[in-house]
């Protein structure tokens, strides 16, 4: 069975603290050696000799705060903004730009309280605009200074909103899957309970009568053969009534779509006829069936029903265009049944429907197993293994 592809997880998701530490160090180095000069703020590189001593402490503090940006985004944002104001007062106004950009994104991405997130971006936009107004920059520059902080913050917030939505969808899908599994298990349990109740209330009474009458016939057989004969006739009548009741109960609990024929139960000998009937409905089927030794009645019937249900699923969900292989073979005391749909499905097969649950229940009650699922190349397959002899429980 093919595994679902795993969601890609980058280093910032897999090792958040280590990744943020590396990011803080890279930004610290970049802040030390990249600066903006001239009226156009042209980026340039500088040597170690050109770095003011006080700048090293300011830059290290501002960038080290990034390590805690996920747990305390608002606190770290305030600290970086305060350091930014301090750097401007001492003439290093552009040198904490990288840390400020990262923290704007982090406020939008990791702040749980929307009110504080809006306050933070409002303050950032205001400070950026005031700074450009103080420099008497033209309005296009001021507009860009107002827009850029908002875009960075909005990117983080958008990613957060999308992540929350995806988690909500995953939780909902997991809930539906658990609910469907529970309903399938409950349906099986309810069916077992109903069968047990009906068998106890209706059939067990007649079987008890048969046991008592048979014992009485055995007791008087030697001295009073006529009374023993009457008792055995009563046993026969009770047995026929019990059999009729049993068939009626099973017919109610598991109605046969072909009608209410209460004749002999079908078995693997009837599989060719079943295949022929399904072929008349338009389905293309290839049957490969090895000669099998006589099977216990419960195994014979369950094997037939599993094949019948599997072919019914093919007709329901794959349509008449599907090409189906039915294979039966015996090995080491086990019979293996394979029903494979090789065509492209016109509709998706149910992943845990009650039909599949019923087939699996039949197999497990005998001590066997059943697997059903989509094929990697398209189509669907059902594989059942049933014990052939005394191993069947």
N, C-alpha and C positions, 0 to 999 in steps of 0.2 A: 504494500500500500504506500503510495507516494505521500511524503510529508509536506505539510503546508509550508511555503517559503517564509523564513523568518524576517521580521522587520529589521532593516538596517539600523545599527546603533553605532554612532560615531564615538570618538574618544570623549567628547564633552558630555555624552549621555552615559557611557560605560564607566569612565573614571572622572567624575566632575571636579573633585577637589584637585587631583593631580593636573588635569587639563587647565584649570583656572590658574594654578601656580605657574605652569609653563607660560601661559598667556601673559600673566603679570610680569614675568621676567623679560619676555620678548618686548613688551610695550615699554618697560623701563629702559632697556637698551636703545630702543627706537627713539624714546623721548630724550635721552642723553645726547644722541649724535645727530638728530634731525631737528632743524629749527627753521623758522620762517622769517625771511628778511625782506626789507624794502617795503614800499607802499602797497605792492601787489601780493605781499605774503608769499614770495617765491620760496619753495622748500630748498634747503641746502644742507650739506653735511659739515660737521665741524670736528675738530680733533679734541683729544682729551685736555689739552692745554687751554682750550677755549671754553671749557665747561666751568661755570662759577661753582665754588664749593657749596654754597647754600642750595644750589639747584639739585645737587645729588640727594640731599636729605628730603627736599620737597618732592622730587620725582619718585624716590623710593617709597615714601609714605603714600602718595596718591595711587601708585600702581599696585602696591602690596594690598591695598584695601580691596582690590578686585577679587582676591581669593574668597572673600565672604559675600560676594555679590548675590549669591543664590538665597542664602538664609536671611540676610539683612539688606535687601536692595535699597530701601529708603535711607537707612542709616549710612550706608556706604555712599549713596548718592549725595547726601548732605555733606559728608566729609570731603568728597572729591570737589564739590562746588566750593566749599570753604577754602580748600587748598588752591583751587583755581583763582579765587579772588585774591588770596595772599600772593600767588605767583605774579599776578598782574601788578600788584602794588610794588613789587620789587623788580619789575621789568621783565618777568618771564611769562608774559600773559598767554603765549601760544603753546607753551611747552607741555601742558597737561591735557591737550586736546584729545589724545587717543583714549586716555582713561575716562574722560567725560563722555565720549561717544559710547564706549562700552557700557557705562553705567546708565545712560539714557535707554539703551536697549534692554538692560537688565531690569530697570524699573517697569517697563511695559511687559516684560516676559515673566517676571517672578513675583511681582507684588500681588498679594491676595486681596488687599483692600483697594477697591476702585477709587475711593475718595482720595486716598493718599497718592495713588498713581496719577490722578488728574492734577492734584496740587503740585506734584513734583514736576510734571511736564510744563505746567503753567509757569512755574518759577524759572525753569530752564529757558523757555521761550522769552520770558520777560528780561532775564539777565542778558541773553544773547542780543536782543533788540536794543536794550539800553546801551550796551557796549558799543554797538555800531553807531548809535545816535551820538554818543559822546565823541566819537571819532569824526562825526559829520560826514559819514559815508553817504553816497547817493541812494535813492530809494530802491533800486534793483538789488543793491548789496544788502540793504536792511531787510528787504523781503526774503532774500535767500537765507539770511541769518535767522529769521523767524521760522522759515519753513523747514530747514534741515533738522533741527532738534525734534520737531514734531514727526517727521518721516522716520527718523531712527526709533523713536519711542513707539510709533504706530506699528512698525515692523515687528518689534518684540511682542506687542499686545496681540497682533494678528496671529502670530505663531502660537501664543498661549491659548487664544480662543479656539483655534483649530485643534490643538492638542486636547483641550477639554471636550470638544465635540466628538473627536475620535474615541476617547476613553468612554464617553457616554454610549456611543454606538457599540463598542466592544462589550461593555457591561450589559447592555440590552440584549445583544446576541447571545452572550453567555447565559443570561437569565432564561431566554427562550429555549436554548439547548437543554438546560437543566430541567426546565418545565416539561419539555417534550419527552426527555428520558424518564421523568417521573410518571408521566401519563402512560407511557408504554409499559413500565413496570407495574403500575397500578392496574392496567387492563389485564395483564397476565395474571396478577394476583386475584383480581375479581373473578376471572374466568375459572381459575382453580377452585375458588371458594364456592362458586355456583355449582360446579360439577360435583364437588364433594357433598354439598348439601342435598342436591337432587338424588345422588346415588344413595345417600344414607336414608333419606326420607322415603323413597319409593322402592328402590331395588333391594336394599339391604333387608327390608322386612320380608320380601318374598324368598330371598335366599335363605334366611333363617328358617322359614317354614319348610323349605326343601330339606334342610339339614335335619330338622326334627322328624319329618315324615320318613326320610331315608333311614334314620336310626330306628324308628318304630318298625319299619318293614324288615330290617335286619333282625330285630328281636323276635318277631313272630313268624319269620319265614319258615322255620322248621315245623312248628306246631299248627299254624294257621296260614297256609299258603294263600288262601283266597283274600284274607285281610292284608297280607303282604302285597299281593297284586294290586289291591285297591290303593294302598299307600303309595306304591310306585307310580300308579296312574296319576295320583294327586301331585307327586313330585314332577312328573312330566308336564302337567298342566301349569304348575307354578313356575317351572323353568321357562316354558314358552311365554308366559305372561311377563316374567322378569326380563326376558330377552326383548320382548316388544317394548316394555317400559324403557329399557336401556337405550334402544335405538331411537325411541321418541325423544328422550332427554338429550342425547347427543345431536339429534337433528335440530332441536331447538337452540342448543348452545352453539353449534357449528353448522348452520344451515348450508345445505349443498346447493350451489347455484344451478345444477343440472336438474333439480327436481327433488321430490321426496321419495325416491326409490329406496326401499329398505331391503334390497336383496343383498347378496354376498358383497363384502367390502372389496374394493379394488386393490390391486397390488402391482408389482413390477411387471407381471405378465400383461397387464393392461396398458403399459406405457406406449407400445406401438399404436394402439387404437387411439390413445389420447393425442399422440403426435399427429396422427392422421386427421383427427377432428380439428386440431388447431391449424394444420396446413390448409384445410378447406376454408378457414377464415382469412387466408391470404398470407400467413406467416411462413417464411422459408426456414425449414428446420432440417438439420442433419443429425440423425440418431446413431450413436455408436454404443452398443450395449453388449458386453461380454456375457456368455452363458454363466448363470449364477446357480449355486446350490439352493435348495429350499431354505427359506428364511422364516424366522418367527413371524407370526401374523402381525404383531405390533410394529416390527421393523419393516415388513413388506408394505403395510398400509402407510406408515409415516414416510417412507421413501417415495411412494406414489404421490402423496399429498404435497411433499416438498417440490417435486417436479411440476405438479399441477399449478401450485402457487407461483413458482418462478416463471412459468410460461404465461400465466395470467398477467404478471407484472410487465413482461415484455410486450404483450398486446396492449396493455393500458398506456405504457409510457414511451415505448419506442415505435409503435405503429407497424403497419404491414411491410414497410420497407426494410425492417431489420432482418439480418441474417443471424440465425441462432444455432448453436451447437449444443446438443445434449449428450453427455458422455457418462457411462456407468461402468465401473470395473471393481473387481474385488482383489484384495491383497492383504495377506497376514491377518485374516479374520475380520477385516473391515471392508465395508462397501463405500466407495467414494462416488459422489454425484456432482457433476459439474454442468451448470447451465450458463452458457456464455453468449451474450448479445454482442455481435461484432459490428453492428451498424452504428450510425450516428443517431443519437437520441433526438427525437422530435420534442421531447419534454424531459425535464430533469427527473431522475429517479428519486424516490423518497429515501432519505438517509436513515431514518429510523421509524418507518411506518409500522403499523400493526401487522401487516402481512408478513414482513420480514421478522418481526418479533414472534409471530406465530410459528414460522418455520424454525427459528432458532429454539423456541420452546419445545417443539416436537423432538428436535435432535438432542437437546440436553436432557430431556426426560428419559431418553434411551441410553444415556451415557456417552453420547457423541458430541459433535460440535458443528457449527455452521458459520461461515463467513460470507458476507455480501457487501459489495461496494462497487464504485465506478472503476473501469479499467483505465490505465494511463493513456492508451491510444484511442479512447472513446468506447462507449458502450458500458455494459454492466455485467458482472458475473456473480454467481452463487455457487459456493463450494460447501458440500455437506459430507461429513464422515459419520457413518453409523456402524455400530458393532453388529456382526452377522449372527452370532450365536448366543451362548449363555451370558456373555458380558452385558447384553442389553438389559438395563434395569427396568 
